[in-house]
């Protein structure tokens, strides 16, 4: 037995029912300690108890305000009794509420737009309204509620319906009595002299040696506790970040609202590419345009577009404001920064340069179990010399393996890489390979540097899709962003 249980059972050893107040006095225990012991012993059928239900009444904040300044309908009746009061003159919320209740109760009526008192209204001016009198009585003496609920039940129910008073019900234990099973358990406990908790004195003196320890009761009913739980996307983001940092990558961040230049043009996406269409990209009206006049690489990018794709390159098209569709807008800035600092020198100092980013992206997607219009994406780049697809696959496998994913690759086309690949991971739930994202070697048209001098590896994928694969409790990515937190509280901690 726990020491609280042992103390309580000693007080109940006579076998007679004892009230809670008497037990508190006799045992010297705190109320919460005593009730904790009672509940545990009830669970083991070591005691029996009688529970009684009690009610208490409280005025709400609104009810309290009416105690001080009268009910809204009483205030209205008072104003109407001293002069002409038109319906159109009722400006405040309280005045309108007062008129509605006065009319509903038959205390006032309208004649030619003027509020006049009825006979009942005249009486209420002198003696108060039924609900006002009941509210004041309860406010002055809460226990008067119990007599009012018998004699003026509807009036009290009206006060409850108006949210002016609240009734709280509480179940309390009135008395406790030891059962034969509990008395036998007490006798065994005395003989066993078991330890329920180690303290500093026992450890220093060694008095615990040779004695029996009380076993933990893991099947006891306890009050539910909602521990703080991190969102699975946040947990995955942290795990992924640690995977990158352990390999020497540097984390980068960038803006969500961008000109099309950084999201599409700088990545060699043609200005007539379907990815730029409204059905795929969210364009903004305020701001509708973000200037790129100060961008040093704009001229090089424009030249690459004209020479490779033909036709004209539109600066106005490149300055359209939009929500980024990927985090590569961050990566391409890092590429430009590293290459501009190096000035295409032939040395190898500062390389390889390795960057990663994790952030929200937006696409005008058709929503299904693995697609959202607003989701998180991560991506990485490595800038160095003489890198190949073999290097890319090795790096990606090393990053994803700690997440429990084994990757598969197949050739694919993306405007900003050549060669390009899609990568997949196998889902035990759906028994299929799920596409994770794209990867490849950044094109010379983007870097502006021949590949024999500099190679840039790049890859990226959505975080939510990774969760679909390694968390069997998640059936759809939409579950991760529903309005409630019940699903989060009920998730397994590990």
Backbone torsions as a table, in degrees:
resi	resn	phi	psi	omega
1	UNK	NA	144.8	170.4
2	UNK	-68.9	154.6	-175.7
3	UNK	-61.3	-31.1	176.7
4	UNK	-65.9	-43.0	179.2
5	UNK	-64.4	-41.4	-178.1
6	UNK	-64.0	-42.5	179.3
7	UNK	-63.1	-43.4	179.8
8	UNK	-65.3	-44.8	-178.9
9	UNK	-64.4	-33.8	176.0
10	UNK	-63.0	-37.0	178.9
11	UNK	-71.7	-24.6	-177.4
12	UNK	-98.9	5.8	-172.7
13	UNK	-63.3	-17.6	178.1
14	UNK	-72.1	-15.6	176.3
15	UNK	85.4	4.2	-178.8
16	UNK	-100.5	151.6	176.1
17	UNK	-68.3	137.4	-178.9
18	UNK	-130.4	136.1	-180.0
19	UNK	-71.7	158.5	-177.8
20	UNK	-61.5	-43.8	-178.7
21	UNK	-60.0	-43.1	-179.9
22	UNK	-66.6	-38.9	179.0
23	UNK	-65.2	-39.9	177.8
24	UNK	-60.2	-41.4	-179.8
25	UNK	-68.8	-43.1	-175.0
26	UNK	-72.4	-39.7	-175.8
27	UNK	-87.9	-23.3	-176.1
28	UNK	73.7	11.9	-179.5
29	UNK	-81.5	157.9	171.5
30	UNK	-75.1	156.7	-176.1
31	UNK	-59.5	-43.4	-178.6
32	UNK	-67.0	-32.8	177.0
33	UNK	-67.0	-43.1	-179.2
34	UNK	-65.1	-46.8	-178.3
35	UNK	-66.6	-33.5	175.9
36	UNK	-62.1	-44.2	179.4
37	UNK	-64.9	-40.8	179.8
38	UNK	-60.9	-46.3	-178.1
39	UNK	-63.4	-41.4	178.4
40	UNK	-63.3	-43.9	-178.5
41	UNK	-69.8	-34.5	175.3
42	UNK	-62.7	-38.6	-179.8
43	UNK	-62.7	-32.2	-179.7
44	UNK	-94.9	6.5	-177.6
45	UNK	59.4	28.9	177.9
46	UNK	-85.4	-19.3	175.7
47	UNK	-139.0	164.0	168.9
48	UNK	-125.5	154.4	-174.5
49	UNK	-147.2	156.0	174.7
50	UNK	-107.8	129.2	178.4
51	UNK	-107.4	137.3	176.4
52	UNK	-122.5	148.6	-179.7
53	UNK	-103.6	127.7	179.6
54	UNK	-118.9	153.8	177.6
55	UNK	-119.3	144.1	172.6
56	UNK	-134.5	151.2	-177.1
57	UNK	-118.8	141.9	178.3
58	UNK	-137.3	146.5	173.6
59	UNK	-83.4	139.0	174.3
60	UNK	-75.4	174.3	178.4
61	UNK	-60.5	-39.5	178.4
62	UNK	-65.9	-41.8	178.1
63	UNK	-61.5	-40.5	178.8
64	UNK	-61.8	-39.6	-178.8
65	UNK	-66.3	-32.8	-179.9
66	UNK	-75.5	-23.9	174.8
67	UNK	-62.7	-40.5	-175.9
68	UNK	-79.0	-33.9	-171.3
69	UNK	-124.2	19.3	-179.7
70	UNK	72.9	159.6	177.7
71	UNK	-67.9	153.5	-179.3
72	UNK	-57.1	-40.1	-179.0
73	UNK	-69.7	-31.0	177.3
74	UNK	-69.2	-39.8	176.7
75	UNK	-63.1	-41.2	179.9
76	UNK	-64.3	-44.2	179.1
77	UNK	-60.9	-39.1	-179.9
78	UNK	-63.8	-42.9	179.3
79	UNK	-66.7	-40.7	-178.3
80	UNK	-69.1	-22.8	-176.5
81	UNK	-81.5	-17.6	-175.7
82	UNK	-102.8	-2.9	179.5
83	UNK	175.1	174.1	-179.3
84	UNK	-67.3	130.2	-180.0
85	UNK	-127.6	110.8	-178.0
86	UNK	-88.6	153.2	178.2
87	UNK	-62.6	-37.1	-177.8
88	UNK	-66.7	-18.9	-178.7
89	UNK	-84.5	-5.6	-179.1
90	UNK	-79.2	101.2	-175.0
91	UNK	-99.9	-40.7	-173.9
92	UNK	-79.3	158.2	178.7
93	UNK	-61.7	-41.7	-178.4
94	UNK	-64.0	-38.3	178.5
95	UNK	-64.1	-42.1	179.9
96	UNK	-66.7	-40.2	176.6
97	UNK	-62.5	-43.6	-179.9
98	UNK	-60.3	-42.6	179.5
99	UNK	-65.0	-42.8	179.7
100	UNK	-59.1	-45.0	-179.3
101	UNK	-71.6	-38.8	179.0
102	UNK	-62.3	-40.9	179.2
103	UNK	-69.4	-42.4	-179.1
104	UNK	-63.1	-37.8	-178.3
105	UNK	-83.7	-1.6	-179.8
106	UNK	74.8	25.8	-179.2
107	UNK	-93.8	-17.8	-179.0
108	UNK	-148.6	160.3	176.7
109	UNK	-146.3	169.2	-177.3
110	UNK	-109.7	134.4	175.5
111	UNK	-137.0	112.4	-178.4
112	UNK	55.8	38.5	177.7
113	UNK	80.5	0.6	-179.4
114	UNK	-105.9	136.6	179.4
115	UNK	-84.3	123.5	177.7
116	UNK	-122.0	151.8	-178.6
117	UNK	-85.5	141.8	172.5
118	UNK	-85.2	178.7	176.9
119	UNK	-60.0	-41.2	178.7
120	UNK	-65.9	-34.2	177.9
121	UNK	-66.8	-38.5	177.0
122	UNK	-62.0	-41.2	179.1
123	UNK	-65.4	-39.2	-178.6
124	UNK	-65.8	-30.2	177.2
125	UNK	-59.3	-39.1	-176.0
126	UNK	-83.3	-42.3	-171.7
127	UNK	-111.5	-3.6	-178.3
128	UNK	87.8	158.9	177.9
129	UNK	-79.9	159.6	-179.8
130	UNK	-59.4	-44.9	-177.9
131	UNK	-71.0	-37.1	177.2
132	UNK	-63.2	-43.1	179.6
133	UNK	-65.3	-41.4	179.4
134	UNK	-64.7	-41.5	179.9
135	UNK	-64.0	-42.0	179.7
136	UNK	-66.9	-35.7	179.0
137	UNK	-65.4	-43.6	179.6
138	UNK	-68.5	-38.5	178.7
139	UNK	-63.4	-36.6	-179.9
140	UNK	-78.5	-37.4	-175.9
141	UNK	-144.1	92.5	-174.1
142	UNK	-54.0	-33.7	-177.8
143	UNK	-68.0	-13.2	177.7
144	UNK	-66.0	-16.9	176.6
145	UNK	-54.4	-39.3	-173.5
146	UNK	-69.1	-32.1	175.4
147	UNK	-79.4	-34.5	179.3
148	UNK	-67.5	-35.3	-178.4
149	UNK	-68.0	-19.8	176.3
150	UNK	-85.9	-45.7	-173.9
151	UNK	-90.3	-32.3	-176.8
152	UNK	-131.2	54.7	-173.6
153	UNK	-56.2	-47.2	-176.3
154	UNK	-64.2	-37.6	178.6
155	UNK	-61.7	-44.2	-179.9
156	UNK	-67.3	-39.5	177.9
157	UNK	-63.5	-35.1	176.6
158	UNK	-63.5	-40.8	178.1
159	UNK	-62.8	-39.8	177.4
160	UNK	-66.0	-42.6	180.0
161	UNK	-64.0	-30.7	178.6
162	UNK	-83.7	-0.9	178.5
163	UNK	72.5	29.1	-178.5
164	UNK	-97.0	-23.8	175.2
165	UNK	-134.7	152.9	176.3
166	UNK	-127.4	144.8	178.7
167	UNK	-109.5	127.4	178.1
168	UNK	-112.3	127.7	178.3
169	UNK	-105.1	138.8	-178.0
170	UNK	-139.1	130.9	176.2
171	UNK	-95.6	127.0	-177.9
172	UNK	-125.9	152.2	175.5
173	UNK	-86.3	123.0	-178.8
174	UNK	-90.8	-38.6	176.5
175	UNK	-148.4	158.9	-179.5
176	UNK	-131.2	143.8	-179.7
177	UNK	-140.1	138.1	178.7
178	UNK	-74.7	140.6	175.1
179	UNK	-94.0	164.6	175.7
180	UNK	-55.5	-38.0	178.7
181	UNK	-62.7	-41.4	179.5
182	UNK	-66.7	-40.6	178.6
183	UNK	-64.0	-38.2	177.8
184	UNK	-66.0	-39.1	178.2
185	UNK	-64.2	-38.3	177.8
186	UNK	-63.7	-42.6	179.8
187	UNK	-62.0	-43.0	179.3
188	UNK	-64.9	-38.0	-178.8
189	UNK	-64.1	-40.8	179.5
190	UNK	-63.1	-38.5	-178.7
191	UNK	-72.9	-38.9	-175.7
192	UNK	-75.8	-29.9	-177.4
193	UNK	51.2	50.9	-177.1
194	UNK	-79.2	153.4	179.4
195	UNK	-94.8	128.3	177.9
196	UNK	-98.1	-20.8	178.9
197	UNK	-157.8	136.1	176.5
198	UNK	-81.4	140.7	173.7
199	UNK	-126.1	174.4	-175.4
200	UNK	-60.1	-38.8	-179.1
201	UNK	-64.0	-42.4	179.5
202	UNK	-62.6	-41.0	-177.6
203	UNK	-67.9	-44.5	-177.5
204	UNK	-70.5	-33.5	-178.6
205	UNK	-88.2	-19.2	-177.9
206	UNK	76.8	14.3	-177.1
207	UNK	-68.1	-12.8	179.7
208	UNK	-75.7	-19.2	-174.5
209	UNK	-66.1	134.9	178.2
210	UNK	82.9	-2.1	-179.5
211	UNK	-102.3	157.7	-178.0
212	UNK	-88.7	140.5	177.7
213	UNK	-97.9	140.7	177.8
214	UNK	-69.0	131.4	178.8
215	UNK	-71.6	152.7	176.4
216	UNK	-74.4	136.3	176.6
217	UNK	-93.9	86.0	-174.4
218	UNK	-77.7	-8.7	-178.7
219	UNK	-98.3	9.1	-179.0
220	UNK	-72.2	146.3	175.2
221	UNK	-77.5	124.0	179.3
222	UNK	-127.3	159.1	178.8
223	UNK	-66.9	136.3	-179.5
224	UNK	-64.0	136.1	178.2
225	UNK	-121.3	122.5	179.7
226	UNK	-90.2	93.8	-179.9
227	UNK	-72.6	155.3	176.9
228	UNK	-66.8	132.0	-178.3
229	UNK	-129.4	131.5	177.4
230	UNK	-77.9	145.8	179.0
231	UNK	-64.8	139.1	-177.9
232	UNK	-58.0	-32.4	177.3
233	UNK	-66.7	-38.9	178.1
234	UNK	-66.2	-40.6	178.7
235	UNK	-63.8	-44.7	179.5
236	UNK	-64.6	-39.9	178.8
237	UNK	-59.2	-42.1	179.6
238	UNK	-66.5	-41.8	-180.0
239	UNK	-64.6	-41.4	179.5
240	UNK	-66.8	-40.9	177.7
241	UNK	-59.7	-44.1	179.0
242	UNK	-63.5	-36.0	178.5
243	UNK	-63.0	-43.2	178.4
244	UNK	-66.8	-47.9	-176.5
245	UNK	-62.1	-35.2	-179.9
246	UNK	-64.9	-18.8	179.3
247	UNK	-103.2	12.2	173.8
248	UNK	85.0	16.9	178.1
249	UNK	-80.1	155.9	176.2
250	UNK	-110.3	132.5	-179.2
251	UNK	-81.3	139.3	178.6
252	UNK	-127.3	153.6	175.4
253	UNK	-129.9	164.4	179.9
254	UNK	-161.3	174.1	-175.4
255	UNK	-71.2	149.7	175.0
256	UNK	-83.4	-38.8	177.8
257	UNK	-92.8	124.4	-173.1
258	UNK	-138.0	160.6	164.5
259	UNK	-77.5	153.9	179.7
260	UNK	-57.1	-22.5	-179.7
261	UNK	-53.9	-48.6	-176.1
262	UNK	-79.5	-25.5	-178.0
263	UNK	-86.7	-34.2	-174.9
264	UNK	-122.0	-58.8	-171.4
265	UNK	-60.0	-46.2	-178.2
266	UNK	-67.7	-13.7	177.9
267	UNK	-103.1	15.8	173.4
268	UNK	65.5	28.1	175.0
269	UNK	-85.4	121.2	-177.8
270	UNK	-55.6	150.6	-178.3
271	UNK	-72.4	-10.0	173.9
272	UNK	-109.0	18.2	-178.7
273	UNK	-71.0	142.0	-179.7
274	UNK	-58.5	-26.6	-179.5
275	UNK	-61.7	-21.0	-179.6
276	UNK	-86.1	-5.8	-176.7
277	UNK	-68.6	158.4	-179.2
278	UNK	-60.5	-29.7	-177.9
279	UNK	-74.5	-8.4	178.9
280	UNK	-116.0	-23.6	-172.1
281	UNK	-128.9	141.9	176.8
282	UNK	-93.2	107.4	175.7
283	UNK	-90.9	152.4	-175.8
284	UNK	-106.8	152.0	174.7
285	UNK	-103.2	-21.0	179.4
286	UNK	-144.3	97.6	2.4
287	UNK	-79.4	147.6	176.7
288	UNK	-89.7	-16.9	-175.2
289	UNK	-144.3	140.1	174.0
290	UNK	-126.8	118.5	-173.6
291	UNK	-65.9	143.1	175.1
292	UNK	-117.7	18.1	-175.1
293	UNK	-58.8	-30.7	-177.2
294	UNK	-89.6	2.0	-176.6
295	UNK	-79.9	118.2	-177.0
296	UNK	-65.8	-29.3	-175.4
297	UNK	-86.0	-3.3	-175.4
298	UNK	-59.5	-41.1	-178.3
299	UNK	-66.1	-42.4	179.2
300	UNK	-64.0	-41.7	-179.7
301	UNK	-65.6	-43.6	179.4
302	UNK	-60.8	-42.1	-179.8
303	UNK	-63.9	-41.4	-179.8
304	UNK	-64.2	-39.5	179.1
305	UNK	-65.0	-46.3	-176.7
306	UNK	-65.3	-43.8	-177.2
307	UNK	-70.0	-36.5	-174.1
308	UNK	-91.6	-39.4	-175.3
309	UNK	-99.6	-16.4	179.5
310	UNK	80.0	168.3	178.7
311	UNK	75.6	-160.8	-177.8
312	UNK	-99.8	152.9	173.8
313	UNK	-108.5	124.7	-174.6
314	UNK	-97.6	119.7	175.8
315	UNK	-66.9	-36.9	179.2
316	UNK	-61.2	-39.3	177.1
317	UNK	-63.2	-40.4	-178.4
318	UNK	-71.2	-20.2	-177.2
319	UNK	-95.1	2.9	177.3
320	UNK	-61.9	133.4	179.8
321	UNK	-84.0	139.1	-178.9
322	UNK	-154.0	167.9	171.2
323	UNK	-86.3	129.4	-174.3
324	UNK	-57.2	140.1	-179.6
325	UNK	-95.7	-6.5	177.0
326	UNK	-160.7	170.1	178.9
327	UNK	-93.2	10.2	179.0
328	UNK	-67.7	-17.0	173.8
329	UNK	-59.4	-27.9	176.9
330	UNK	-77.5	-44.6	-176.8
331	UNK	-62.7	-42.0	-177.0
332	UNK	-66.7	-31.5	175.2
333	UNK	-65.6	-41.3	178.5
334	UNK	-63.7	-38.9	178.3
335	UNK	-61.5	-48.1	-179.4
336	UNK	-61.8	-39.5	-177.8
337	UNK	-66.0	-47.7	-178.6
338	UNK	-63.3	-44.0	-177.3
339	UNK	-69.9	-35.5	179.0
340	UNK	-70.2	-32.4	178.7
341	UNK	-71.5	-30.7	-177.4
342	UNK	-83.6	-23.5	-179.4
343	UNK	54.5	33.4	176.2
344	UNK	58.4	31.4	179.2
345	UNK	-69.4	167.1	-175.3
346	UNK	-96.1	-1.2	178.7
347	UNK	-77.1	175.0	-178.7
348	UNK	-116.6	6.8	-179.2
349	UNK	-62.3	139.0	178.7
350	UNK	83.8	-5.2	178.8
351	UNK	-111.9	148.6	2.7
352	UNK	-76.2	149.5	171.9
353	UNK	-103.3	129.4	-173.8
354	UNK	-128.8	125.1	-178.2
355	UNK	-131.4	151.4	171.4
356	UNK	-142.7	158.7	177.9
357	UNK	-142.5	150.2	175.4
358	UNK	-134.4	123.1	-177.9
359	UNK	-168.8	172.5	-179.0
360	UNK	-79.9	141.9	175.3
361	UNK	-133.9	164.5	-171.6
362	UNK	-136.7	126.7	177.5
363	UNK	-138.4	141.6	-179.0
364	UNK	-79.3	68.3	-173.5
365	UNK	-88.9	156.9	164.2
366	UNK	-79.2	123.9	-173.1
367	UNK	-75.1	128.9	170.4
368	UNK	-146.2	-166.5	-170.6
369	UNK	-67.3	-16.5	177.8
370	UNK	-128.2	16.1	177.5
371	UNK	-131.7	135.8	173.5
372	UNK	-131.8	162.1	176.6
373	UNK	-84.4	-18.0	-177.8
374	UNK	-136.0	113.4	-176.3
375	UNK	-149.9	177.8	-179.6
376	UNK	-104.1	141.3	178.8
377	UNK	-131.4	148.8	171.6
378	UNK	-125.6	153.6	174.9
379	UNK	-157.1	159.5	-179.1
380	UNK	-137.7	156.9	174.1
381	UNK	-138.0	149.3	173.2
382	UNK	-128.8	126.7	-179.1
383	UNK	-113.4	119.6	179.4
384	UNK	-163.7	-164.3	-179.5
385	UNK	-109.6	146.8	170.9
386	UNK	56.5	38.4	176.2
387	UNK	-88.1	151.1	-178.8
388	UNK	-130.0	177.6	175.1
389	UNK	-60.8	-31.8	178.1
390	UNK	-59.7	-42.3	176.3
391	UNK	-62.8	-41.9	-179.8
392	UNK	-60.5	-48.4	-178.1
393	UNK	-62.6	-40.6	-179.0
394	UNK	-63.1	-44.8	-179.6
395	UNK	-63.8	-45.4	-177.8
396	UNK	-65.1	-42.9	178.2
397	UNK	-60.2	-39.4	179.9
398	UNK	-66.3	-32.0	-179.2
399	UNK	-78.6	-40.7	-174.5
400	UNK	-84.6	-23.0	-176.8
401	UNK	-61.1	-41.3	176.6
402	UNK	-61.0	-17.5	177.6
403	UNK	-88.7	2.2	178.9
404	UNK	82.5	21.5	-176.8
405	UNK	-116.5	133.2	172.7
406	UNK	-106.5	125.2	-171.8
407	UNK	-93.4	151.7	171.0
408	UNK	-128.2	145.5	-175.2
409	UNK	-124.0	147.5	171.5
410	UNK	-147.2	150.0	-177.7
411	UNK	-59.6	145.0	178.4
412	UNK	-157.1	161.7	179.8
413	UNK	-103.7	129.3	169.4
414	UNK	-136.6	137.9	-174.7
415	UNK	-59.2	-29.0	-171.2
416	UNK	-98.1	0.5	177.2
417	UNK	-130.5	151.6	175.9
418	UNK	-160.1	111.6	-1.2
419	UNK	-74.1	162.3	178.3
420	UNK	-124.5	154.0	178.4
421	UNK	-139.2	152.3	163.9
422	UNK	-98.9	147.1	175.8
423	UNK	-123.5	146.7	-172.5
424	UNK	-128.5	160.0	171.3
425	UNK	-136.8	149.6	-175.0
426	UNK	-84.6	134.7	178.4
427	UNK	-102.5	120.1	176.4
428	UNK	-68.1	-26.8	-178.1
429	UNK	-71.9	-49.5	-175.1
430	UNK	-97.9	-4.0	-179.6
431	UNK	55.4	44.2	179.5
432	UNK	-148.4	160.3	173.2
433	UNK	-80.6	124.1	178.7
434	UNK	-101.0	130.4	178.1
435	UNK	-66.8	128.8	-177.9
436	UNK	-99.3	-39.3	-177.6
437	UNK	171.8	-162.3	-178.2
438	UNK	-122.7	160.7	-179.3
439	UNK	-158.0	170.3	176.7
440	UNK	159.7	-167.0	179.0
441	UNK	-106.5	123.5	-176.2
442	UNK	-59.4	137.1	-175.5
443	UNK	-70.1	153.1	177.1
444	UNK	-62.2	-30.7	-179.6
445	UNK	-62.3	-23.4	179.5
446	UNK	-89.3	-45.3	-177.8
447	UNK	-76.2	-31.1	-175.8
448	UNK	74.4	12.2	-176.3
449	UNK	-127.6	132.7	177.3
450	UNK	-56.4	143.3	-175.4
451	UNK	-62.9	-27.0	-179.8
452	UNK	-66.3	-19.5	178.3
453	UNK	-93.0	-46.3	-176.0
454	UNK	-138.4	136.7	174.1
455	UNK	-121.2	138.0	177.9
456	UNK	-122.9	117.9	174.5
457	UNK	-92.8	141.5	-178.4
458	UNK	-145.8	148.8	177.3
459	UNK	-158.9	160.5	178.0
460	UNK	-168.0	154.1	177.7
461	UNK	-159.6	167.4	179.2
462	UNK	-84.5	144.1	179.1
463	UNK	-72.3	-40.5	-176.2
464	UNK	-61.5	-34.2	-179.4
465	UNK	-69.0	-31.6	175.5
466	UNK	-64.3	-39.9	179.1
467	UNK	-63.7	-35.9	177.2
468	UNK	-58.1	-32.8	-177.1
469	UNK	-83.0	-41.2	-173.0
470	UNK	-105.4	9.5	174.8
471	UNK	-133.6	103.5	-174.3
472	UNK	-69.2	-15.2	-179.6
473	UNK	-77.5	-14.9	-178.4
474	UNK	-96.6	116.1	-178.2
475	UNK	-93.2	-25.4	-178.1
476	UNK	-150.1	145.1	179.8
477	UNK	-64.2	-23.1	179.4
478	UNK	-65.3	-26.5	179.2
479	UNK	-60.3	-29.0	-174.9
480	UNK	-68.5	-18.5	-174.1
481	UNK	-126.8	27.1	175.5
482	UNK	-73.2	164.2	-170.0
483	UNK	-69.6	-29.9	-175.6
484	UNK	-86.8	171.5	176.8
485	UNK	-117.2	5.9	179.8
486	UNK	-60.1	-42.1	-179.7
487	UNK	-62.9	-33.0	-179.4
488	UNK	-71.6	-40.9	179.2
489	UNK	-66.1	-30.5	-177.1
490	UNK	-89.6	0.1	177.4
491	UNK	-70.7	151.1	173.4
492	UNK	-65.6	140.4	-178.6
493	UNK	-70.5	-29.4	-176.7
494	UNK	-120.5	NA	NA
